Amino acid sequence: EVQLVESGGDLVQPGGSLRLSCAASGFTFSSSAMHWVRQAPGKGLEFVSAINSNGGSTYYIDSVKGRFTISRDNSKNTLFLQMGSLRTEDMAVYYCVRWNSYGLDYWGQGTLVTVSS
Amino acid sequence: EIVLTQSPATLSLPPGERAALSCRASQSVGTYLAWYQQRPGQAPRLLIYDASNRATGIPARFSGSGSGTDFTLSISSLEPEDFAVYYCQHRNNWPFSFGPGTKVDFK
């Protein structure tokens, strides 16, 4: 059974930092591209960042470039999102999602990031 | 960047009715379009990929059509569990993006 379990969400002040983790199991993690997708409270879905299977290519939306860093440890089947200079508009549930070359086929349950003073 | 718009914002229908949800892209995405369902309190679920292909385990009452800039998700006969929010999403080029969603609620 495929499982994606996010952790690391927390309450942080504007300008602060946070590191999200996603533990993957039930599939060959090292062969899968992965994404972080977020959803602000009561709002729609937004792609945040993506990484290819070996970590050699990364992608970011403009609003997080230079502030967020996606990475992965294939030896530990774990995906990360290092988030810095956090803004109130970054407040959302962050989902770890597997990309299967044509869609986001497996989603974690999400971890909540709250940015507030 | 490609912008997706969805209509209507809300669709109110009784169970058993047919639903048709629209997604329009600001430029052609070929058939690189997917649909997702999100029930309250749950993560989204992939329904349709490449415009018309049902994902694994998705019931046959869900179908997708379209190409280029205009796409439709059809639900042939609404079941109680189908009342949810539906999002379209393109993968034509980065940044990928989602539409704003269509909420299908109970009439």
Interface residues (C-beta under 8 A of the other chain):
Chain A: G44 L45 E46 F47 A50 Y59 I61 D62 Y95 Y102 G103 L104 D105 W107 G108 Q109 G110
Chain B: A34 Y36 Q38 A43 P44 R45 L46 Y49 D50 N53 A55 T56 Y87 Q89 R91 W94 P95 F96 S97 F98 G99 P100 G101
